[in-house]
Amino acid sequence: MSTESSNSNGTASTASTNGGAAPIAGGAAPRRTAGVVVASTRAAAGTYADRSGPIITEWLAAEGFEPLPVRVVPDGPEVKAALADLLAEGVRVLITSGGTGLTRDDRTPEITAALLDKEVPGIMEAIRAAGRPHTPLAALSRGVAGVGGGTFIINLPGSPGGVRDGLAVLQPLIEHICTQLEGRRDAGHEAAGHEGPGHQAAAEESSTHTTSHKTGGHHGH
């Protein structure tokens, strides 16, 4: 489903409301759009060059997404407006960078949490764990991750190194996250490592166990 709205120059634009997944004929993978918000008062003012946005955009493109232009906004209320705009665009994935620390205007996690229907805390735990070998300050990142509507939203740190750590954790997960949001419950398990030899051995053992029960065996129970 899509909705039509007018942009700033008065022309009509169509925004997907299904999380950026427009079906493609022939059973091909759906088109997925992604949004990036960089929360940085200095970068928004032009006194500091944003280095995180290009890293995220390049990664998204490599993962098969169509990234929208990066939105660089000051910390605080402007972050909320940028997130709301991108959710209205129907992006499948929305990644923020910055605003996750302890200063007074670092409010990105609080703003994001208010938009989530479901949190996925394990992702952020893994990202903080990945960053700790590089810097003890990784433990201070307060970012959150979860699902709002049909969009996966995640807060990454503001530093390029922190962004790279986060994307490395996200890389083996992102396809499975998206397929689940698209309603393909079992798709993506193989990519996430669920169909390896261990999984096959467990399935074979389960099958043998079931057959044994049917023939009267109890496997030592």
Secondary structure, DSSP 8 states (H G I E B T S, - for coil): -EEEEE-TTS-EEEEESSSS-B--TTS---B-EEEEEEE-HHHHHTSS---HHHHHHHHHHHTT-EE---EEE-SSHHHHHHHHHHHHHT-SEEEEES--SSSTT--HHHHHHTT-SEE-HHHHHHHHHHHTTT-GGGGG----EEEETTEEEEEE-SSHHHHHHHHHHHTTTHHHHHHHHTT-TTTTTTTTT-SSHHHHHHHHHHHHHHHHHHTT--TT-
